[in-house]
Amino acid sequence: MGIERGDVDAPRHGPDRPEPAGRENRTAADADGVLADPEQRIAEHQRYRALVDREYGAVRDQWAEAVPELRDTWEKIREKYRYEEREEPTPQADGGAWHGKGDRRLDAAQNEEIDRGYAGIREAGEKTIIPGILSVGAEDPTRHLAGFDRRFKGEDRLKEKVADLLEPSSKLSAAEALDAVSDAVRFTYKYPETRYTQGVSDDVERLKARGFELDKLKNTWTSDQYKGINTQWVEPGSGVRFEVQFHTQASLEAKELSHKAYERIRSIADPNPETDRETAELEGFQSSVNATVPIPPDVNAIEDYRREKRGG
């Protein structure tokens, strides 16, 4: 998924973002912690939601105010390191072999195997995965799919990932390396901050109810490099893996704003003092971007998950 950096602990609502005022007293009308009167419960719920909306309205404004300066900072970094001058040749096939960016290569047999596998991935995506994702999406009008036109990873980008996995010390076959790529098919659900935690929990259960198998869930809202929840799934009929990301509007904007910095960090193959300084500056930029992203209420309640490997 590209977010395997170590997380750091952070308050549930982020620095200087206390629990919404009044929450500790929301059941004061009932000694057992439950309001007996349905109308009273509704009124209390509405009051609490209004408090949360007001608090998160303020931090959303802080994010919106920070974005222009963050974009300007990225432009300065881009110009400083002359990223526009680092364009590499377009990937191409030669005698059945594939040559990509960064001197990545697949021989003719590997390239043919990936082409066959990619065709199978697209078929499973169109027939089973996408209908399931759209069906889940129709169940909650408070959020929607973002970037649906990018639901399939581009063929050359996919081959770059496979080539990276097939490094000289690797014992993987081309098919095994392709199977290890979790985001050949990928989706993003986007929620309002105050609906995020419950919305993610509900949609994970909805995806399970459609027969998809949850392989991994990673909650990185405490990370200073990436805010969001990423999940990996398996469509059991075909064995095709796919990714579902869960974002708010601000965390999705932060991801898109810092994506080129993340890609540059990933592309550095031979660290040296110069690239170490560059990496530190890029990671600092990512931290600056993510420091202002509003943290959804109670998001730490969603715990990481990794499915146990079958057979031991």
Buried (B, 14 or more C-beta within 10 A) or exposed (E): BBBEBEBEEBEBBBEEBEBBEBEEEBBEEEEEEEBEEEEEBEEBEEEBEEBBBEBBEEBBEEBEEBBEEBEEBBEEBBEEBEBEEEEEEEBEEEEEBBBBBEEBBBBEEBBBBBBEBBEEBBEBBEEBBBEBBEEBBEEBEEBEBBBEEEBBBEBBBBBBBBBBBBEEEEEBEBBEBBBEBBBBBBBBBBBBBBBBBBBBBBBBEBBEEBEBBBBBBBBBBBBBBBBBBBBBBBBEEBEBBBBBBBBBBBBBBBBEBBEBBBEBBEEEEEEEEEBEEBBEBBBBBBEBBBBBBBBBBBBBEBEEBEEEEEEE
